[in-house]
């Protein structure tokens, strides 16, 4: 049986040494040094490259890292019972530059949390149960542990739940996407508008299979750029300017 979240709150995180690897060099990272005097969000998951972990859990924490930091979080750590090589490769694969991925290769930290579970029935061996926690100066303030049920639940350890605990009034920004064309002055203007508002955005650029037909199929327009906010078409640079004139930045 897994421990309850309430039974872990108020306790110190396990004191272990994690074997990390950077620039072809092994480096020992102690949890005593890692958590001392800092506010850290940890989310732990069954394994790198697994479906829910790769499609939802890790990407959303990475996407919202700036919001966490604006609300007093010094670092976001993703932890799994995998080795350093696997965790480093997964970080690159996921472009997870905004969070720290740490290997609990021997499962010592996870066992110390009481959240090491047997996944031998699916060939995984011992793995971590999915959870998240807010740790201040090495002490667990808040825990979210997924319910014990079949499958791979992701109901309470997600990024939004943790953010809303930290700040119930937090405004979570909408995702922003811009279709842009190299050398296009209107595209440059739209990106400058987004930057001036402090808005992070993803960009899909003309070329490598992206054509004006692609743009027209997605937006119904053939002029560059085209901006989407929260899945809704805003339009070109003039439309974006008008949007910001009546809306708060997403």
N, C-alpha and C positions, 0 to 999 in steps of 0.2 A: 504494500500500500504506500502511495506517495504521501509525503508530509503535506499538511495544509499550509496555505500561504501565511496564515496568521501565526502559525507556530515558528516560522522562520523570521518574521519581521521583528526587528530589534536585536537580532543576532549578528555577529561578525561573519564576514565571508570566510571561507576556508583559507588557511595559510598554506599555499602550495607554490611550487616553482614550475612554470610552464616553459617548455622547450620551443622557442620560436627560431625562425631562420630569416635572415635578411642579407642581401648582397652576398650570397653563398657562404654566410657565416652564421654559426649557431649562437644564439643569445638566450641566456636564462632571464626570464621575467618573473619576479616574485609578486604575488598578489599583495603583500604588505606594502611594497613600493608603489604598485600600480594604483591602489585605492586610497593611499594616505593623503588626507587633506583635500580630496577631490570629490566632485559629484559626478557619478558615472551611471549610465544606463547600460545594463547587460541584458542581452537576449540570447537564449540558448536554444538550440534546435537539434533534431536527430542527426543531420549530416549534410555536409557540403554536396552540392550538385543534385540533391533530392528535390522532387517536384515542388512541394509547397514552400520549401525553404528558398528555392531559387526563383520561383515565380512571384511570390508575394511577401514572405516574411522579411528577408534581407533587403530586397529592393526598396520597400517602403521606408524602412529606417534610414537607408542611404539617401533617399529622396528628401526626407524631412529633417536631415541632420542640422541644417541651418536653423530650423525652427526650434529644435531641442537646445541648441547652443544659445539662441536668443532668450531662452527661458531657463538659463542657469546651469545647463548640463555641460561639463567639461569634455566628456568623451563618450562615444557610443561604442560598445564592445559586443561583437558577435562571437559566441563561443560554441564549439562543438567537439565531440570526441572523435577527432580526426587528427592526423599528423600535420606538421608544419608545411610540408610540400603540398598536400591537398588543399589546405586552407589558403596558401599563397596563390595557387593556381585558380582556385574558385574566386578569390578577390579580383584577379585580373579578368577572369571570364565575365564577372558581374559588373565590372567597372565600378567597384564599391570603394571609391576613393575617399568617401566622407566618413567611413567607419573603420574601426580596428578589428581585424579578424584574428582570434587567438586560438591556437590548438591546445585542447586538453587531451593530448594523445593517449595518456594512460588512464584517463577518466578520474583522476584524483580529485580535481575540483568538483566535478559533478557528483562523485560519490560523497564528498564532504557536504554537499548540499542535500544529500538524500534523494537525488533525482536521477541516479543512474538506473536504467531499466534494461531488461533482457529482451533483445531483438533477434535472438538466434533463430527464431522461427522463420524469419525472412532473410537470414544470412548476414545480418548486421553485427552480431555479437552484442557487446554492451554499448549502449548509446545514452545520450541525454534525453530526458523528457523535455518537451517544449515549454519554456517559461520566459518571463522577463522580470527584471527587478531594478529598482532605484536604490543605489548605494551611495551613502554619504559618509566620507571618512572611514570607509571599511565596514560600516554598519548598514544592514539592510533596512531601509525605511518602508519600502512597499514591494510586495511580490504579487505577480500574476502567474498562476500555474494553470495550464490547460487541463480540462476535465479528463478523468480517466474513462475513456471510452474507445471503442474500436475505431480504426482509421488513424488519421493524422490531424486532430482538431487544431484549428487556429481561430480561437474565439476571444481570448482575453489578453494574449501576450503580444498583440500587434502594436504598431507604432502609435496609432491614433489613441488607443486606450491609455497607453502610458503618457502621452502628451496631455490628454485631458485630465489625468490625475495630477500631473505637475502643475498645470494651469487650466482650470475648468473653463476659463474664458478665452482660451487660445483660439486664434483664427488660423485654420489650416489652409494654406494657399492652394488654389486650383492649379492643375498641371497646365503648362503653356507650351505650345508647339508652333514653330514658324517654318513655313516652306519658303526658302530663300534661294536666290540665284547669285553666284559670284559676280562681282562687278556691278550689281544692281544698286543704284543710289537710293531707291525707295526701300529696298531691303535693309540697307545700312541705316536708314532713318528709323525704320521700325525697330531694329535691334537696339538702336541708341535710346529710343523711347522706353523699351523694356528695361534696359540697363539703368536708365535714370530713375525708374520706379523701384529699382532693386529687385526686379523679377527674374528668377531663374527660368530658363527655357531650354527646350530641346530643339534642335534644328535639323531639318531634312533639306539637303541641298540638291540643286539641279545637277544631273550627271549620274553615272553608275546605275543606269536603269530608271532614274527619276527624270521624267520629262514633263513638258507642259501638259501633255495628255493625262499624266498622273495627277497633276495639280487640278486640272479641270474635273477629273473623275471624283476627286475627294471633296473639292470645295465648290464646284460648279462655276469656277472662274478661271480665266487663263492668264491673268496678270499677276506678276510677282511683286511683293510677297503675299502670302495668305497666312493669317494668324488665327490659331484656335486657342481658346481658354476654357478649361473645364469641359472639353469635348464640344464646345459650341463655336461655330465660325464667327469670328469678329470681322475679318476682312483684311484690307490692305492697310498701308501706313496711315492714310487719312482716317480710315475707320477706327484704327487703334487709337489714334489721337483723340477722336471723338469719344471713344469708350472711356479713356482715362479722364476725360473732362467731366464725366458724370458718375464715374465709378471709383471706388477705392481700388488700389492695386490688388491683384489676386493673390 
